[in-house]
Amino acid sequence: LCSVCHPMAAHHVSALHCPSLPSHSLLLLLQSRNSLKCPPSSASFQPKLTNGMSKGSLTTCFSSNGSRPDPVENGLKSVEELLEEKRRAELYARIASGEFTIRQSSFPLKLKTNLSKLGVPSDVLNFLFKPFEDYEKYSRIPEAKGQIAAIRNQAFFLPLYELYLTYGGIFRLNFGPKSFLIVSDPGIVKHILKDNSKAYSKGVLSEILDFVMGKGLIPADGEIWRTRRRAIVPALHQKFVTAMIDVFSQATDRLCKKLDAAASNGESVEMESLFSRLTLDIIGKAVFNYDFDSLTNDTGIVEAVYVVLREAELRSTAPIPVWEVPIWKDISPRLKKVNAALKLINDTLNDLIAICKRMVEEENLQFHEEYMNEQDPSILHFLLASGDDVSSKQLRDDLMTLLIAGHETSAALLTWTLYLLSQDPGVMSKLQNEVDAVLGDRFPTIEDLKNLKYTSRVISESLRLYPQPPVLIRRSLEEDVLGEYPIRRGEDIFISVWNLHRSPQLWEDADKFNPERWPLDGPAPNETNQNYRYLPFGGGPRKCVGDMFASYENVVVLAMLVRRFDF
């Protein structure tokens, strides 16, 4: 959701470097079959007729994934690859020189021993030296110094990976007065997320997202989280998810028609933007039974969401919380824009809540655990019909959380999946063969999803290479032991999903896109059967409540796209 809870938002993908387009977009250039061929340096989308259907071919895709350069042509390294090698070499040299290492001193404890030999009472020594002993106790974790300016110049999780290769599964990183534990060890991750989850809160994440999500399900802790989870999870029952398959299909069909039109006109298409609009339309129907129709019309909601997410990203690494200064809110152009975006989103949510409340009041319903109104199967309708005793503010926080988290993560995943497929024609061909065999030319059903196994594995592998989010955040509520290291109460912890998913110690060919690593005759990979080295939706009690919804959504969208187009 931001550079801390959703750092992929800060991970810039080079497209064509057009000033008028965001630099973090995957840009596809569509052209009709009668247009002139693009030169090798262009990305061309050339429609072909396949069984009477328009089938496009994306011949070139310009992108950089932030951790490895684009493919080398003719055996010569690109400028991006040379710069990447130079950057890594410089970072390794700095690590080897000891720049990131803080040396510990045992002088205080030696002094205590000597004073004890001189007869100083133990009670006095314990009182005087307790701070030093605590420091020695908690300072055993390998410690690295960080320069916040350098970290903010790129996606936060990328330098964490370089440090992980040097320091291992747990180390400390300091930003001036701020200190974080970076965890990339599956055993420690399981302990934090599952085995001892009650000893950890969302910490920094709650503070960062409070201005936008309030006490919504993602940032909330304690009794508020338990109460809201009990209310929301039943709304995502099997009958609801099954009904959503048609919502996914209808929305994706509108996207396909838009791509057909763009191909005919030879227009360039920014896929990240289209995926954001697609998933917003889907989440609008699923949560509110409202059609934002953002694929066709610019409602302003998509841009408003981006504005608040960018603000959350900035706050996550800001050394001074200037936004808490009352007068700053009135004079800062940035905060004025953020407040305007929040007002647009809040006004929209309040209108939708009011409409749904009137509908529920007019209903003569008998509520049950799989209750679903056929005209309005939305989560909002379920919550209001269930008699959920919740304030308007809490309901707004819940819906804001579902709106933002429910569409941005899927949009990012689908963008990266297309990028990976565009680089591997073999995987694309195998994927299309499965989709053609299972779906033919009709919309998917819930039964079809069980047979789209390779499609599901492609999504799983894309989530491994580009996890959403790449970092999970926790704060210790009490003293604990992580691995062999004691930690204090109040430690802020970053669980690097990126490091787990790309660790050469945990995966063979860790950086390779290889859906075949997940056997088709085995279970779909998750945190449990992968022993917490793979966290597509988190893990433990706070695992994403919408994992089934998101999984089905991604499979339906991807299947319908590759059935119509080559990328």
C-alpha positions as CSV (number, residue, x, y, z in Angstrom):
1,L,0.0,0.0,0.0
2,C,3.0,2.3,0.4
3,S,6.8,2.0,0.5
4,V,6.6,0.3,3.8
5,C,3.4,-1.7,3.8
6,H,3.2,-1.8,0.0
7,P,6.7,-0.8,-1.2
8,M,6.0,-2.0,-4.8
9,A,4.2,1.4,-5.2
10,A,7.7,3.0,-5.0
11,H,9.3,0.4,-7.3
12,H,9.7,2.2,-10.6
13,V,9.5,0.3,-13.8
14,S,11.1,2.0,-16.8
15,A,8.7,2.2,-19.7
16,L,9.5,4.5,-22.6
17,H,10.4,7.4,-20.3
18,C,7.7,9.6,-21.8
19,P,7.3,12.7,-19.6
20,S,3.5,12.5,-19.9
21,L,3.3,8.9,-18.5
22,P,4.2,7.6,-15.0
23,S,7.7,6.1,-15.0
24,H,6.5,3.1,-13.1
25,S,4.1,1.8,-15.7
26,L,4.2,-1.1,-18.1
27,L,3.6,0.5,-21.4
28,L,2.2,-1.5,-24.4
29,L,2.0,0.1,-27.8
30,L,-1.0,-1.3,-29.8
31,Q,-1.2,-1.0,-33.5
32,S,-3.6,-2.3,-36.1
33,R,-2.6,-5.1,-38.5
34,N,-2.5,-2.7,-41.5
35,S,-0.1,-0.2,-39.8
36,L,3.5,0.0,-40.7
37,K,5.9,-2.3,-38.7
38,C,7.5,-0.6,-35.7
39,P,11.3,-0.6,-35.7
40,P,13.0,-2.9,-33.2
41,S,13.1,-0.2,-30.6
42,S,9.3,0.1,-30.5
43,A,6.8,-2.1,-28.7
44,S,4.2,-3.2,-31.3
45,F,0.9,-4.9,-30.7
46,Q,-0.1,-6.5,-34.0
47,P,-3.6,-8.0,-34.0
48,K,-4.2,-11.3,-35.9
49,L,-7.4,-13.1,-36.5
50,T,-7.7,-16.5,-34.7
51,N,-10.9,-18.4,-35.2
52,G,-12.7,-15.2,-36.0
53,M,-11.4,-13.5,-32.9
54,S,-8.9,-10.7,-32.7
55,K,-5.6,-12.0,-31.3
56,G,-2.9,-9.5,-30.7
57,S,0.8,-10.0,-30.5
58,L,3.0,-7.8,-28.4
59,T,6.4,-8.2,-30.0
60,T,8.5,-6.0,-27.7
61,C,7.9,-4.9,-24.2
62,F,10.2,-2.2,-22.6
63,S,10.5,-2.7,-18.8
64,S,13.0,-3.0,-16.1
65,N,12.1,-4.9,-12.9
66,G,14.3,-2.9,-10.6
67,S,16.5,-5.8,-9.7
68,R,17.8,-7.0,-13.0
69,P,18.2,-5.2,-16.3
70,D,16.4,-5.8,-19.5
71,P,17.7,-8.7,-21.7
72,V,21.1,-8.4,-23.3
73,E,21.1,-8.1,-27.1
74,N,23.9,-9.4,-29.3
75,G,26.0,-10.3,-26.3
76,L,26.4,-6.6,-25.4
77,K,25.4,-5.3,-22.0
78,S,22.9,-2.5,-21.9
79,V,23.5,0.7,-20.1
80,E,21.0,-0.4,-17.4
81,E,22.9,-3.6,-16.8
82,L,26.2,-1.8,-16.5
83,L,24.8,0.7,-14.1
84,E,23.2,-2.1,-12.0
85,E,26.5,-4.0,-11.8
86,K,28.3,-0.8,-10.8
87,R,25.7,-0.1,-8.1
88,R,25.9,-3.6,-6.6
89,A,29.7,-3.5,-6.7
90,E,29.8,-0.2,-4.8
91,L,27.3,-1.5,-2.2
92,Y,29.3,-4.7,-1.7
93,A,32.5,-2.7,-1.3
94,R,30.8,-0.5,1.3
95,I,29.6,-3.6,3.2
96,A,33.0,-5.2,3.1
97,S,34.7,-2.0,4.3
98,G,32.6,-2.2,7.5
99,E,30.6,0.9,6.8
100,F,27.4,-0.8,7.9
101,T,28.8,-2.5,10.9
102,I,28.7,-1.2,14.5
103,R,31.4,-2.6,16.7
104,Q,30.4,-3.6,20.2
105,S,32.4,-2.9,23.4
106,S,32.4,-5.0,26.5
107,F,34.2,-2.3,28.6
108,P,31.3,-1.7,31.0
109,L,31.0,-5.3,31.9
110,K,34.7,-5.6,32.5
111,L,34.5,-2.5,34.7
112,K,31.7,-4.1,36.7
113,T,33.7,-7.2,37.3
114,N,36.7,-5.2,38.5
115,L,34.6,-3.1,40.8
116,S,33.0,-6.3,42.2
117,K,36.5,-7.6,43.0
118,L,37.1,-4.3,44.9
119,G,34.1,-5.0,47.1
120,V,31.4,-2.7,45.7
121,P,28.0,-4.2,46.7
122,S,26.3,-6.2,44.0
123,D,23.0,-4.3,44.4
124,V,24.8,-1.0,43.7
125,L,26.6,-2.6,40.7
126,N,23.3,-4.0,39.3
127,F,21.6,-0.6,39.5
128,L,24.5,1.2,37.9
129,F,25.2,-1.2,35.1
130,K,21.7,-2.5,34.2
131,P,21.5,-0.2,31.2
132,F,24.8,-1.5,29.9
133,E,23.7,-5.1,30.6
134,D,20.4,-4.6,28.7
135,Y,22.4,-3.1,25.9
136,E,24.7,-6.1,25.8
137,K,21.7,-8.4,26.0
138,Y,19.8,-6.9,23.1
139,S,22.7,-5.8,20.9
140,R,23.8,-9.3,19.8
141,I,21.7,-8.9,16.6
142,P,24.0,-8.0,13.7
143,E,23.6,-4.3,13.2
144,A,23.8,-2.2,10.1
145,K,23.7,1.6,9.7
146,G,21.5,3.0,7.0
147,Q,21.5,6.3,5.2
148,I,17.9,7.3,4.8
149,A,18.6,9.5,1.7
150,A,20.1,6.5,-0.1
151,I,17.2,4.2,0.9
152,R,14.6,6.7,-0.3
153,N,16.2,6.9,-3.7
154,Q,14.9,3.5,-4.6
155,A,12.3,0.9,-3.6
156,F,12.9,0.2,0.1
157,F,13.1,-3.6,-0.2
158,L,15.9,-3.7,-2.8
159,P,18.8,-2.5,-0.6
160,L,17.4,-4.8,2.2
161,Y,18.0,-7.7,-0.1
162,E,21.7,-6.8,-0.6
163,L,22.1,-6.4,3.2
164,Y,20.3,-9.7,3.7
165,L,22.9,-11.5,1.5
166,T,25.6,-10.2,3.9
167,Y,24.0,-10.2,7.3
168,G,21.5,-13.1,7.1
169,G,18.0,-13.8,8.3
170,I,17.8,-11.1,11.0
171,F,19.7,-7.8,11.4
172,R,19.1,-4.3,12.7
173,L,19.0,-1.2,10.5
174,N,19.1,2.3,11.9
175,F,17.8,5.5,10.4
176,G,19.0,8.2,12.8
177,P,16.8,7.8,15.9
178,K,14.7,5.1,14.2
179,S,15.7,1.4,14.5
180,F,14.2,-1.6,12.7
181,L,14.7,-5.3,12.7
182,I,14.8,-6.8,9.2
183,V,13.7,-10.4,9.3
184,S,14.1,-12.8,6.3
185,D,14.3,-16.2,8.1
186,P,11.2,-18.5,7.6
187,G,11.4,-19.9,11.1
188,I,11.5,-16.5,12.7
189,V,8.7,-15.3,10.4
190,K,6.5,-18.2,11.4
191,H,7.1,-17.4,15.1
192,I,6.1,-13.8,14.6
193,L,3.1,-14.3,12.3
194,K,1.7,-17.5,13.7
195,D,3.2,-19.2,16.8
196,N,3.4,-16.0,18.9
197,S,1.2,-13.7,16.9
198,K,-0.5,-12.2,20.0
199,A,2.8,-10.7,21.0
200,Y,2.9,-8.5,17.9
201,S,0.9,-5.6,16.6
202,K,0.9,-3.7,13.3
203,G,2.9,-0.9,14.9
204,V,4.3,1.6,12.4
205,L,1.8,0.4,9.8
206,S,-1.1,1.6,12.0
207,E,0.6,5.0,12.4
208,I,1.2,5.4,8.7
209,L,-2.2,4.5,7.5
210,D,-4.3,6.1,10.3
211,F,-5.0,9.2,8.2
212,V,-6.6,7.1,5.4
213,M,-7.8,3.8,6.8
214,G,-8.3,4.7,10.5
215,K,-9.1,1.5,12.4
216,G,-9.8,-0.6,9.3
217,L,-9.1,-4.3,9.2
218,I,-5.5,-3.9,8.0
219,P,-4.1,-1.4,10.4
220,A,-6.3,-2.2,13.4
221,D,-5.0,-4.1,16.4
222,G,-6.3,-5.8,19.5
223,E,-10.0,-6.1,20.2
224,I,-11.0,-3.7,17.3
225,W,-9.2,-6.1,14.8
226,R,-10.8,-9.2,16.3
227,T,-14.3,-7.6,16.2
228,R,-14.0,-6.4,12.7
229,R,-12.5,-9.6,11.4
230,R,-15.4,-11.6,12.9
231,A,-17.8,-9.2,11.1
232,I,-16.1,-9.1,7.7
233,V,-14.9,-12.7,7.1
234,P,-18.4,-14.2,7.0
235,A,-19.2,-11.8,4.1
236,L,-16.6,-13.5,2.0
237,H,-18.4,-16.9,2.0
238,Q,-18.3,-19.4,-0.8
239,K,-21.6,-18.3,-2.3
240,F,-20.5,-14.7,-2.5
241,V,-17.1,-15.6,-4.1
242,T,-18.9,-17.8,-6.7
243,A,-21.2,-14.9,-7.6
244,M,-18.2,-12.7,-8.1
245,I,-16.8,-14.9,-10.9
246,D,-19.3,-13.3,-13.2
247,V,-18.4,-9.8,-12.0
248,F,-14.7,-10.6,-12.8
249,S,-15.6,-11.8,-16.2
250,Q,-17.9,-8.9,-17.2
251,A,-15.3,-6.3,-16.1
252,T,-12.5,-8.1,-17.9
253,D,-14.6,-8.4,-21.1
254,R,-14.9,-4.6,-21.1
255,L,-11.1,-4.3,-20.8
256,C,-10.6,-6.7,-23.7
257,K,-12.9,-4.6,-25.9
258,K,-10.9,-1.5,-24.9
259,L,-7.7,-3.3,-26.0
260,D,-9.3,-4.4,-29.2
261,A,-10.2,-0.8,-30.0
262,A,-6.7,0.4,-29.1
263,A,-5.2,-2.2,-31.3
264,S,-7.3,-1.1,-34.2
265,N,-6.3,2.5,-33.8
266,G,-2.6,1.8,-33.2
267,E,-2.8,3.5,-29.7
268,S,-0.3,3.0,-26.9
269,V,-1.8,1.5,-23.8
270,E,-0.6,1.9,-20.2
271,M,-1.4,-1.5,-18.7
272,E,-0.8,-0.6,-15.1
273,S,-3.4,2.2,-15.3
274,L,-5.9,-0.1,-17.0
275,F,-5.4,-2.8,-14.4
276,S,-6.0,-0.3,-11.6
277,R,-9.2,0.8,-13.3
278,L,-10.3,-2.8,-13.9
279,T,-9.7,-3.9,-10.3
280,L,-11.4,-0.7,-9.0
281,D,-14.5,-1.6,-11.1
282,I,-14.4,-5.1,-9.7
283,I,-14.0,-4.0,-6.0
284,G,-16.7,-1.4,-6.5
285,K,-19.2,-4.1,-7.5
286,A,-18.0,-6.6,-4.9
287,V,-17.9,-4.2,-1.9
288,F,-20.6,-1.6,-2.7
289,N,-22.6,-3.0,-5.6
290,Y,-21.5,0.2,-7.4
291,D,-20.1,0.4,-10.9
292,F,-17.3,3.0,-10.9
293,D,-17.0,2.4,-14.7
294,S,-13.5,3.7,-14.4
295,L,-12.4,1.8,-17.5
296,T,-14.7,4.1,-19.5
297,N,-15.0,7.3,-17.4
298,D,-12.5,9.1,-15.2
299,T,-14.3,9.4,-11.9
300,G,-11.2,10.8,-10.1
301,I,-11.3,7.9,-7.6
302,V,-8.2,6.1,-9.1
303,E,-6.1,9.2,-9.0
304,A,-7.4,10.0,-5.5
305,V,-6.3,6.6,-4.2
306,Y,-2.9,7.1,-5.7
307,V,-2.5,10.5,-4.0
308,V,-3.2,9.0,-0.6
309,L,-1.0,6.0,-1.2
310,R,1.9,8.3,-2.3
311,E,1.4,10.3,0.9
312,A,1.5,7.2,3.0
313,E,4.7,6.2,1.2
314,L,6.3,9.6,2.0
315,R,5.3,9.4,5.6
316,S,6.8,5.9,6.0
317,T,10.3,7.3,5.5
318,A,10.0,10.9,6.6
319,P,12.4,11.7,9.5
320,I,10.1,14.4,10.9
321,P,6.2,14.1,10.9
322,V,5.6,17.7,9.7
323,W,2.0,16.7,8.8
324,E,1.2,16.7,12.5
325,V,1.9,20.4,12.8
326,P,-1.6,22.0,12.6
327,I,-0.6,25.0,10.5
328,W,1.3,22.9,8.0
329,K,-2.0,21.2,6.9
330,D,-3.3,24.6,5.8
331,I,-0.2,25.9,3.9
332,S,1.3,22.8,2.4
333,P,0.2,22.3,-1.3
334,R,0.9,18.6,-0.9
335,L,-1.3,18.1,2.1
336,K,-4.1,20.2,0.5
337,K,-4.1,17.8,-2.4
338,V,-4.1,14.8,0.0
339,N,-7.1,16.3,1.9
340,A,-9.0,16.9,-1.3
341,A,-8.4,13.3,-2.4
342,L,-9.5,12.0,1.0
343,K,-12.7,14.1,0.8
344,L,-13.5,12.8,-2.6
345,I,-13.1,9.2,-1.5
346,N,-15.0,9.7,1.8
347,D,-17.9,11.5,0.1
348,T,-18.2,8.6,-2.3
349,L,-18.2,6.0,0.5
350,N,-20.7,7.9,2.5
351,D,-23.1,8.2,-0.4
352,L,-22.8,4.5,-1.1
353,I,-23.4,3.6,2.6
354,A,-26.5,5.8,2.6
355,I,-27.9,4.1,-0.5
356,C,-27.3,0.6,0.8
357,K,-28.8,1.5,4.3
358,R,-32.1,2.6,2.6
359,M,-32.2,-0.7,0.6
360,V,-31.6,-2.8,3.7
361,E,-34.3,-1.0,5.6
362,E,-36.8,-1.7,2.8
363,E,-36.0,-5.4,2.8
364,N,-38.0,-8.1,4.5
365,L,-35.0,-10.4,5.0
366,Q,-34.2,-13.4,7.0
367,F,-30.4,-13.3,7.7
368,H,-28.3,-16.4,7.7
369,E,-24.6,-17.3,7.5
370,E,-24.6,-17.4,3.7
371,Y,-27.1,-14.6,3.2
372,M,-26.8,-12.8,-0.1
373,N,-29.2,-10.4,-1.8
374,E,-29.4,-11.5,-5.5
375,Q,-29.8,-7.8,-6.6
376,D,-27.0,-6.6,-4.3
377,P,-24.5,-9.3,-3.2
378,S,-22.0,-6.8,-2.0
379,I,-20.0,-6.9,1.3
380,L,-21.6,-3.6,2.4
381,H,-25.1,-5.1,2.0
382,F,-24.1,-8.1,4.0
383,L,-22.6,-6.1,6.8
384,L,-25.7,-3.9,7.1
385,A,-28.1,-6.8,6.8
386,S,-26.3,-8.7,9.5
387,G,-27.2,-6.1,12.0
388,D,-23.5,-5.4,12.6
389,D,-23.5,-2.9,15.5
390,V,-20.8,-0.6,14.3
391,S,-20.4,3.2,14.1
392,S,-20.5,5.0,10.8
393,K,-16.8,5.9,11.3
394,Q,-15.8,2.3,11.8
395,L,-17.9,1.2,8.8
396,R,-16.2,3.9,6.7
397,D,-12.7,2.7,7.9
398,D,-13.5,-0.9,6.9
399,L,-14.8,0.0,3.5
400,M,-11.9,2.3,2.8
401,T,-9.5,-0.5,3.7
402,L,-11.3,-2.9,1.4
403,L,-11.5,-0.4,-1.4
404,I,-7.7,0.4,-1.4
405,A,-6.3,-3.0,-0.5
406,G,-8.7,-4.8,-2.6
407,H,-7.8,-3.2,-5.9
408,E,-4.2,-1.9,-5.9
409,T,-2.5,-5.1,-5.0
410,S,-4.2,-7.1,-7.7
411,A,-3.5,-4.4,-10.3
412,A,0.2,-4.5,-9.4
413,L,0.3,-8.3,-9.6
414,L,-1.4,-8.4,-13.0
415,T,1.0,-5.8,-14.4
416,W,4.0,-7.8,-13.3
417,T,2.5,-11.1,-14.5
418,L,2.2,-9.6,-18.0
419,Y,5.7,-8.4,-17.9
420,L,7.0,-11.8,-17.0
421,L,4.9,-13.5,-19.6
422,S,6.1,-11.1,-22.3
423,Q,9.7,-12.2,-21.5
424,D,8.9,-16.0,-21.7
425,P,7.0,-17.1,-24.9
426,G,7.3,-20.7,-23.8
427,V,5.3,-20.1,-20.6
428,M,2.8,-17.9,-22.5
429,S,2.2,-20.7,-25.1
430,K,1.6,-23.3,-22.4
431,L,-0.7,-21.0,-20.5
432,Q,-2.7,-20.2,-23.6
433,N,-3.0,-23.9,-24.5
434,E,-4.6,-24.6,-21.1
435,V,-6.9,-21.7,-21.3
436,D,-8.1,-22.6,-24.8
437,A,-8.7,-26.2,-23.7
438,V,-10.6,-25.3,-20.6
439,L,-12.6,-22.2,-21.6
440,G,-13.0,-22.2,-25.3
441,D,-14.8,-18.9,-26.1
442,R,-17.1,-18.6,-23.0
443,F,-16.8,-16.9,-19.7
444,P,-15.2,-18.9,-16.9
445,T,-17.2,-20.6,-14.2
446,I,-16.3,-21.6,-10.7
447,E,-15.7,-25.2,-12.0
448,D,-13.4,-24.0,-14.7
449,L,-11.1,-22.4,-12.1
450,K,-10.4,-25.8,-10.6
451,N,-9.0,-26.9,-14.0
452,L,-7.0,-23.8,-14.8
453,K,-4.1,-25.2,-12.7
454,Y,-1.2,-23.9,-14.8
455,T,-2.8,-20.5,-14.9
456,S,-2.9,-20.6,-11.1
457,R,0.7,-21.6,-10.9
458,V,1.7,-18.7,-13.2
459,I,0.0,-16.3,-10.8
460,S,1.7,-18.1,-7.8
461,E,5.1,-17.7,-9.4
462,S,4.5,-14.1,-10.3
463,L,3.6,-13.5,-6.6
464,R,6.8,-15.2,-5.6
465,L,9.0,-12.8,-7.7
466,Y,6.9,-9.7,-7.1
467,P,5.1,-10.2,-3.8
468,Q,2.2,-7.9,-2.9
469,P,3.3,-6.4,-0.5
470,P,7.1,-7.0,-0.4
471,V,7.3,-6.1,3.3
472,L,5.1,-6.9,6.3
473,I,5.3,-4.8,9.4
474,R,5.0,-5.7,13.1
475,R,5.9,-4.3,16.5
476,S,6.7,-6.4,19.5
477,L,4.3,-5.9,22.4
478,E,6.5,-7.8,24.9
479,E,10.0,-9.2,25.2
480,D,10.6,-12.2,23.0
481,V,13.3,-14.3,21.5
482,L,13.7,-14.4,17.7
483,G,16.0,-17.2,16.7
484,E,18.8,-16.9,19.1
485,Y,18.4,-13.2,19.8
486,P,16.4,-11.6,22.7
487,I,14.4,-8.5,21.7
488,R,12.8,-5.7,23.6
489,R,9.2,-4.7,23.9
490,G,8.5,-2.1,21.2
491,E,10.8,-3.3,18.5
492,D,9.7,-2.4,15.0
493,I,10.1,-5.3,12.7
494,F,10.1,-5.5,8.9
495,I,9.4,-9.0,7.5
496,S,11.0,-8.9,4.0
497,V,8.7,-11.1,1.9
498,W,10.9,-10.1,-1.1
499,N,14.0,-11.6,0.6
500,L,12.1,-14.8,1.5
501,H,10.8,-15.2,-2.0
502,R,14.1,-14.5,-3.7
503,S,16.6,-16.1,-1.3
504,P,19.1,-18.3,-3.1
505,Q,19.3,-20.4,0.2
506,L,15.6,-21.2,0.0
507,W,14.9,-21.5,-3.8
508,E,16.7,-23.1,-6.7
509,D,17.1,-20.5,-9.5
510,A,15.5,-18.0,-7.2
511,D,15.4,-15.2,-9.7
512,K,14.0,-17.3,-12.5
513,F,10.4,-17.1,-13.6
514,N,9.5,-20.8,-13.5
515,P,5.8,-21.8,-12.9
516,E,6.9,-25.4,-13.2
517,R,8.5,-25.2,-9.7
518,W,4.9,-25.7,-8.5
519,P,3.7,-29.2,-9.5
520,L,0.2,-29.3,-11.1
521,D,-0.7,-32.5,-9.2
522,G,0.1,-30.9,-5.8
523,P,-1.7,-28.4,-3.7
524,A,-1.6,-24.7,-4.5
525,P,1.5,-23.2,-2.8
526,N,0.8,-21.2,0.4
527,E,2.6,-20.3,3.6
528,T,1.7,-23.6,5.4
529,N,2.9,-26.1,2.8
530,Q,5.9,-24.0,2.0
531,N,6.8,-23.6,5.7
532,Y,6.7,-19.8,5.6
533,R,9.3,-19.3,2.9
534,Y,6.4,-18.3,0.6
535,L,3.9,-15.7,1.8
536,P,1.5,-14.7,-1.0
537,F,-1.1,-13.5,1.4
538,G,0.7,-13.2,4.7
539,G,0.2,-15.9,7.3
540,G,-1.2,-16.7,10.7
541,P,-4.3,-15.1,12.2
542,R,-3.7,-11.9,10.3
543,K,-3.5,-13.5,6.9
544,C,-5.3,-11.6,4.2
545,V,-9.1,-12.3,4.5
546,G,-9.6,-11.8,0.7
547,D,-7.1,-14.4,-0.4
548,M,-9.7,-16.6,-2.2
549,F,-11.4,-13.6,-3.8
550,A,-8.1,-12.2,-5.1
551,S,-6.9,-15.6,-6.3
552,Y,-10.0,-16.2,-8.3
553,E,-10.0,-12.6,-9.6
554,N,-6.4,-12.9,-10.9
555,V,-6.9,-16.2,-12.6
556,V,-10.1,-15.0,-14.4
557,V,-8.5,-11.8,-15.6
558,L,-5.3,-13.4,-16.8
559,A,-7.1,-16.3,-18.5
560,M,-9.5,-14.0,-20.4
561,L,-6.6,-11.7,-21.5
562,V,-4.3,-14.4,-22.8
563,R,-7.2,-16.1,-24.6
564,R,-7.6,-12.9,-26.7
565,F,-4.1,-11.6,-26.9
566,D,-0.4,-12.5,-27.1
567,F,1.8,-10.2,-25.0
